[in-house]
Amino acid sequence: MGETAAHRRAHVVGAGIAGLSAALRLAKAGWRVTLYEAAAQAGGRCRSYVDAKLERSIDNGNHMLLAANTAALGFVAEIGASDRLTRPTEAAFPFLDLASGESWTLTPGKGPIPWWIFDKARRIPGTGAGDYFGAWKLAFAGADDTVADCLARKGGDRGVLWRRFWVPLTVAALNTHPREASARLLWLVVRESFAKGAEACRPFVARRGLSDVFVNPALDVIHGLGGEIGFNHRLRAVIHDDARVTALDFGDHKVEVPPGDGVVLALPPGATGDLVPGLAVPRDARPIVNAHIRLPEGVRPARSLAPDLPILGLVGGSADWLFLRDDVVSLTVSAAEDLAEQPAETIAGLMWRDTARALGLDPASAASAQPVIRIIKEKRATLAQTPAALKLRPGPRTRWANLALAGDWTDTGYPATIDSAVRSGAAAAAIVAKP
Ligand SMILES: Cc1cc2nc3c(=O)[nH]c(=O)nc-3n(C[C@H](O)[C@H](O)[C@H](O)COP(=O)(O)OP(=O)(O)OC[C@H]3O[C@@H](n4cnc5c(N)ncnc54)[C@H](O)[C@@H]3O)c2cc1C
């Protein structure tokens, strides 16, 4: 790169995390960078906004990183935002069964051998040490195996560990129900987190909001390096000859791409498939539903959450996770195909019921309270991480020397998360820089 890079421009289309990661890499390598984003703000599926109904800044959905997400945490460190994440000293995940009222805290052991499964006090209630051995079947999963294929037990009932551990873990990590999620991809998650011990499992969440951690500081650094961003720029067509991309068509204007310039498309799979001729992409997606609830004044939780990690895992109700930030409770439902079809009012009722139980709100005041609730349905939150869909993930390289692809859904080898988005951006930047 060096001297020549300074005269070349990199056109990065899409200002989600993948686009920001690619733009950051290229700007730091001396390229003149222009980002083009269809929306009026950056961040894509990982952003904050001020919600007029709640009168609060909220995130489109709760996001969590683990220490194992080294690329994502490296990106956050590079943009100087590490202290904007909560940083609990230990990996301890509190859980509550909303149906039975039982609660427990999942605390992975220090080293790679999970001695904790032999300690009844640390096991998930209702499970025996032997139940956990089934995890090894994931290690030998074939490319077409689902999580359910590997963890099935005789008689169909998969047991308490299934309901209280494998289902929550799979939908949290892969946003795909274990009956269809790739066993190999889940094994990668287990291998890089639980199998490495507590240190790799330490969770991180945004203190004030996603944009405050991942988006605004990245834009600041990119701007500081001379980069530009054009909002409300939706790419309509990629113009090319046999060898390279020659122009980008934004409908009302075209941007020429002279020899030496590079292009990164950091778009969702559907948009990429529509724009790049002959490219097969995984179009099958799974939704995530989030409910953001402003607690009514005077309604105060009886259950307190850890100040350095104010989250609670839930089973036995409708929601999977509850996050608390000031007076806003945010609940997440992953792999929410059925729930996403329900009207917002129905979802709001279910989420308020789960909130009241989870936080131990006085039933009488919870019943009469008028919480303000915003339901956000991200219908295409991530690709469906099934064996079939994963085979369609393309790598970053295309048949045009100056065009590279990025996005959490491209073939990074990792689940479609912030970590994958960051990795994909770096891989695409490397290809543009050295075609
Ligand atoms: C509710 C929810 C919860 C999640 N929870 C977690 C979590 O806990 N941990 C985790 O690591 N990950 C989580 N994820 C996944 C994470 O948000 C994504 O992996 C990541 O944000 C994807 O970034 P991206 O840049 O690949 O894609 P996107 O964010 O989709 O970025 C693509 C960008 O391209 C723009 N665009 C689209 N079409 C065009 C066009 N034609 N021209 C120009 N621009 C265009 C879009 O507006 C968007 O800004 C969650 C996602 C959701 C939705």
Ligand as a Chemical Component Dictionary entry (heavy atoms), coordinates in Angstrom:
data_LIG
# 
_chem_comp.id                   LIG 
_chem_comp.type                 NON-POLYMER 
_chem_comp.pdbx_formal_charge   0 
_chem_comp.three_letter_code    LIG 
# 
loop_
_chem_comp_atom.comp_id 
_chem_comp_atom.atom_id 
_chem_comp_atom.alt_atom_id 
_chem_comp_atom.type_symbol 
_chem_comp_atom.charge 
_chem_comp_atom.model_Cartn_x 
_chem_comp_atom.model_Cartn_y 
_chem_comp_atom.model_Cartn_z 
_chem_comp_atom.pdbx_ordinal 
LIG C1  C1  C 0 -31.567 -7.515  17.260 1  
LIG C2  C2  C 0 -30.175 -7.994  16.983 2  
LIG C3  C3  C 0 -29.410 -8.512  18.009 3  
LIG C4  C4  C 0 -28.104 -8.946  17.759 4  
LIG N1  N1  N 0 -27.342 -9.391  18.806 5  
LIG C5  C5  C 0 -26.018 -9.614  18.609 6  
LIG C6  C6  C 0 -25.170 -9.904  19.710 7  
LIG O1  O1  O 0 -25.617 -10.006 20.860 8  
LIG N2  N2  N 0 -23.825 -10.060 19.478 9  
LIG C7  C7  C 0 -23.295 -9.947  18.216 10 
LIG O2  O2  O 0 -22.071 -10.047 18.077 11 
LIG N3  N3  N 0 -24.095 -9.707  17.139 12 
LIG C8  C8  C 0 -25.426 -9.537  17.306 13 
LIG N4  N4  N 0 -26.249 -9.236  16.245 14 
LIG C9  C9  C 0 -25.664 -9.286  14.884 15 
LIG C10 C10 C 0 -24.928 -7.999  14.527 16 
LIG O3  O3  O 0 -25.760 -6.875  14.723 17 
LIG C11 C11 C 0 -24.534 -8.095  13.061 18 
LIG O4  O4  O 0 -23.724 -9.237  12.894 19 
LIG C12 C12 C 0 -23.763 -6.895  12.542 20 
LIG O5  O5  O 0 -24.313 -5.681  12.949 21 
LIG C13 C13 C 0 -23.751 -6.992  11.009 22 
LIG O6  O6  O 0 -23.023 -5.925  10.444 23 
LIG P1  P1  P 0 -22.843 -5.829  8.870  24 
LIG O7  O7  O 0 -22.057 -4.614  8.610  25 
LIG O8  O8  O 0 -22.366 -7.123  8.340  26 
LIG O9  O9  O 0 -24.331 -5.687  8.268  27 
LIG P2  P2  P 0 -25.422 -4.487  8.411  28 
LIG O10 O10 O 0 -25.422 -4.000  9.801  29 
LIG O11 O11 O 0 -26.681 -5.025  7.854  30 
LIG O12 O12 O 0 -24.866 -3.340  7.477  31 
LIG C14 C14 C 0 -25.207 -3.206  6.113  32 
LIG C15 C15 C 0 -25.398 -1.723  5.817  33 
LIG O13 O13 O 0 -25.627 -1.574  4.416  34 
LIG C16 C16 C 0 -26.644 -0.602  4.222  35 
LIG N5  N5  N 0 -27.239 -0.860  2.897  36 
LIG C17 C17 C 0 -28.106 -1.832  2.534  37 
LIG N6  N6  N 0 -28.356 -1.769  1.209  38 
LIG C18 C18 C 0 -27.618 -0.742  0.727  39 
LIG C19 C19 C 0 -27.419 -0.198  -0.584 40 
LIG N7  N7  N 0 -28.012 -0.725  -1.682 41 
LIG N8  N8  N 0 -26.584 0.876   -0.724 42 
LIG C20 C20 C 0 -25.955 1.404   0.364  43 
LIG N9  N9  N 0 -26.091 0.918   1.617  44 
LIG C21 C21 C 0 -26.920 -0.136  1.796  45 
LIG C22 C22 C 0 -27.588 -0.838  5.382  46 
LIG O14 O14 O 0 -28.401 0.298   5.613  47 
LIG C23 C23 C 0 -26.605 -1.118  6.524  48 
LIG O15 O15 O 0 -26.215 0.056   7.191  49 
LIG C24 C24 C 0 -27.562 -8.879  16.443 50 
LIG C25 C25 C 0 -28.360 -8.384  15.398 51 
LIG C26 C26 C 0 -29.635 -7.953  15.658 52 
LIG C27 C27 C 0 -30.465 -7.415  14.523 53 
# 
loop_
_chem_comp_bond.comp_id 
_chem_comp_bond.atom_id_1 
_chem_comp_bond.atom_id_2 
_chem_comp_bond.value_order 
_chem_comp_bond.pdbx_ordinal 
LIG C1  C2  SING 1  
LIG C2  C3  SING 2  
LIG C2  C26 DOUB 3  
LIG C3  C4  DOUB 4  
LIG C4  N1  SING 5  
LIG C4  C24 SING 6  
LIG N1  C5  DOUB 7  
LIG C5  C6  SING 8  
LIG C5  C8  SING 9  
LIG C6  O1  DOUB 10 
LIG C6  N2  SING 11 
LIG N2  C7  SING 12 
LIG C7  O2  DOUB 13 
LIG C7  N3  SING 14 
LIG N3  C8  DOUB 15 
LIG C8  N4  SING 16 
LIG N4  C9  SING 17 
LIG N4  C24 SING 18 
LIG C9  C10 SING 19 
LIG C10 O3  SING 20 
LIG C10 C11 SING 21 
LIG C11 O4  SING 22 
LIG C11 C12 SING 23 
LIG C12 O5  SING 24 
LIG C12 C13 SING 25 
LIG C13 O6  SING 26 
LIG O6  P1  SING 27 
LIG P1  O7  DOUB 28 
LIG P1  O8  SING 29 
LIG P1  O9  SING 30 
LIG O9  P2  SING 31 
LIG P2  O10 DOUB 32 
LIG P2  O11 SING 33 
LIG P2  O12 SING 34 
LIG O12 C14 SING 35 
LIG C14 C15 SING 36 
LIG C15 O13 SING 37 
LIG C15 C23 SING 38 
LIG O13 C16 SING 39 
LIG C16 N5  SING 40 
LIG C16 C22 SING 41 
LIG N5  C17 SING 42 
LIG N5  C21 SING 43 
LIG C17 N6  DOUB 44 
LIG N6  C18 SING 45 
LIG C18 C19 SING 46 
LIG C18 C21 DOUB 47 
LIG C19 N7  SING 48 
LIG C19 N8  DOUB 49 
LIG N8  C20 SING 50 
LIG C20 N9  DOUB 51 
LIG N9  C21 SING 52 
LIG C22 O14 SING 53 
LIG C22 C23 SING 54 
LIG C23 O15 SING 55 
LIG C24 C25 DOUB 56 
LIG C25 C26 SING 57 
LIG C26 C27 SING 58 
# 
